[in-house]
């Protein structure tokens, strides 16, 4: 996942938790809640106990910087090249570790998931949470006015409706709308009481429901797959949560 193909090398990020805090990074014992950042020019200097589970994520610096500039709507964000220890806010650290663990768990259980629209969205969510941890000190952009936030939601919804069969992620939305992630999320929560990706999933679930009600031949699995739903268990649970019935019981 997140394979780097650029000649400039890769950067790696390792969360420090209670399970690996006994390691030595460059001669230092670190505190759970910190992130170890290996830049493209840093040298490995790490010692672990035998029983430590050590997980990290590696990808090209260009991938992270492009995502950060898109999500934060800033052209001045650059990653360090050396080895550093970062201490993000607890909520940012928890968000990254949870998204990372979720991606690993789902990817190990079903490796083919990572090549699907659902897997693509999971990767974007993980990358978004990584950006929030690495660039937590970046100055927030001024918020748009309430009127402009309403217009932003309308534009976002129009874009979403054109891509129901080809799901996109938060980074794609911010890039398309030229807006930062913070403003986009605020605008959707003001209008619909949910984040943009949750609302987008609702649109896709409604699209599946409409198709099932108008096409008596298509199977539930085929209809779900058309709109980017691969894991049928999760799809059925989301469908039931939204409509109060299983997709298989939807009147055809």
PEWO-V181040 format. One record per pair of residues at least 4 apart in sequence whose ideal C-beta (glycine too) atoms are under 8 Angstrom apart, sorted by the first residue. I is the first residue (numbers start at 1). J is the second residue. If there is no record, write none. Layout:
BEGIN
i: <I;I>
j: <J;J>
END
This chain:
BEGIN
i: <1;1;1;1;1;2;2;2;2;2;2;3;4;4;4;4;4;4;5;6;6;8;8;8;8;9;9;9;10;10;10;10;10;11;11;11;11;11;11;11;11;11;11;12;12;12;12;12;13;13;13;13;13;13;13;13;13;13;14;14;14;14;14;14;14;15;15;15;15;15;15;15;15;15;16;16;16;16;16;16;16;16;16;17;17;17;18;19;19;20;20;20;20;21;21;21;21;22;22;22;22;23;23;23;23;23;23;23;23;24;24;24;24;24;25;25;25;25;25;25;26;26;26;27;28;30;30;30;31;33;33;33;33;34;34;34;34;35;35;35;35;35;35;35;35;36;36;36;37;37;37;37;37;37;38;38;38;39;39;39;39;39;39;39;40;40;41;41;42;42;42;43;45;48;48;55;55;57;57;57;59;59;60;61;61;62;63;63;64;64;64;64;64;64;65;65;65;65;66;67;67;67;67;67;68;68;68;68;68;68;68;69;69;69;69;70;70;70;71;71;71;71;71;71;71;72;72;72;72;72;72;72;73;73;73;73;73;74;74;74;77;77;79;80;86;86;88;88;88;88;88;88;88;89;89;90;91;92;92;92;92;92;93;93;94;95;95;95;95;96;96;96;96;96;96;97;98;98;99;99;99;99;99;99;100;100;100;100;101;102;102;102;103;103;103;103;103;104;105;106;106;106;106;106;107;107;107;107;109;110;112;113;113;113;113;113;114;114;114;115;116;116;116;117;117;117;117;117;118;118;118;118;118;118;119;119;120;120;120;121;121;121;121;121;121;122;123;123;124;124;124;124;124;125;125;125;125;126;127;127;128;128;128;128;128;129;130;131;132;140;140;141;141;141;143;143;143;143;144;144;144;144;144;144;145;146;146;147;148;149;149;149;149;149;149;150;150;150;151;152;152;152;152;152;152;153;153;153;153;153;154;155;155;156;156;156;156;156;156;156;157;157;157;158;159;159;159;159;160;160;160;160;160;160;161;163;163;164;164;164;164;165;165;165;165;166;167;167;167;167;168;168;168;168;169;169;170;170;170;170;170;171;172;173;173;173;174;174;174;174;174;177;179;179;180;181;182;183;184;184;185;185;185;186;187;188;188;188;188;188;189;189;189;192;194;194;194;195;196;197;198;199;200;201;201;202;202;203;204;204;204;204;205;205;205;205;205;205;206;207;207;208;208;208;208;208;208;208;208;209;209;209;209;209;210;211;211;211;211;212;212;212;212;212;212;213;213;213;215;215;216;218;218;219;220;220;220;220;221;221;222;223;223;224;224;224;224;224;225;225;229;229;230;231;232;233;234;235;235;236;236;236;236;237;238;239;239;239;239;240;240;240;243;245;245;246>
j: <57;103;107;114;123;57;58;59;63;123;127;59;9;10;58;59;60;63;60;60;62;40;60;61;62;40;60;61;40;58;59;60;61;37;38;39;40;58;59;60;61;64;79;37;38;56;57;58;35;36;37;38;56;57;58;130;133;134;20;35;36;38;54;55;56;34;35;36;55;56;93;96;97;100;20;21;30;31;32;33;34;35;36;21;32;97;32;52;53;48;52;53;54;29;30;31;32;29;48;49;52;29;30;46;47;48;49;52;54;28;29;46;47;48;30;36;45;46;83;85;45;46;83;45;85;34;36;85;87;87;88;90;93;85;86;87;93;85;86;87;88;93;96;133;134;56;83;85;80;83;84;85;86;134;42;44;83;61;79;80;81;82;83;84;61;81;81;82;81;82;83;83;83;52;54;100;104;100;126;130;63;64;64;65;79;66;67;127;68;79;127;130;131;134;69;77;78;79;70;71;127;128;131;171;72;74;77;131;134;135;138;73;74;75;77;171;174;175;128;131;170;171;174;180;181;77;131;135;138;141;180;181;141;174;178;179;180;138;141;180;135;138;134;84;133;134;92;93;96;132;133;134;136;93;136;94;95;96;129;132;133;136;97;133;98;99;129;132;133;100;126;129;130;132;133;101;102;129;103;122;125;126;128;129;104;126;129;130;105;106;122;126;107;122;123;125;126;108;109;110;113;119;122;231;111;113;114;119;113;231;116;118;119;122;230;231;119;122;123;119;120;228;230;121;166;167;228;230;122;167;228;229;230;231;123;230;124;167;169;125;167;168;169;197;228;126;127;169;128;169;170;171;172;129;169;170;197;130;131;171;132;169;170;171;181;133;134;135;136;180;182;180;182;183;149;182;183;186;148;149;152;179;183;187;149;150;190;151;152;153;183;186;187;190;191;154;187;191;155;156;177;179;183;184;187;157;187;188;191;192;158;159;177;160;173;177;184;187;188;196;161;199;203;162;163;173;176;177;164;168;173;199;200;203;203;167;168;203;204;207;227;207;226;227;228;228;200;204;227;228;172;173;176;200;173;197;174;181;184;196;197;175;176;177;184;196;178;179;180;181;184;184;183;184;184;185;186;187;188;196;189;195;196;190;191;192;194;195;196;199;193;194;195;199;198;199;202;199;200;201;202;203;204;205;238;206;242;207;208;227;228;229;209;227;238;239;242;243;210;211;227;212;223;224;226;227;229;239;247;213;239;243;247;250;214;215;218;223;226;218;220;223;247;250;252;250;251;252;223;252;252;222;223;223;224;232;247;248;225;232;226;227;247;229;230;232;235;247;229;230;234;235;235;235;236;237;238;239;247;240;246;247;248;241;242;243;245;246;247;244;245;246;250;249;250;250>
END
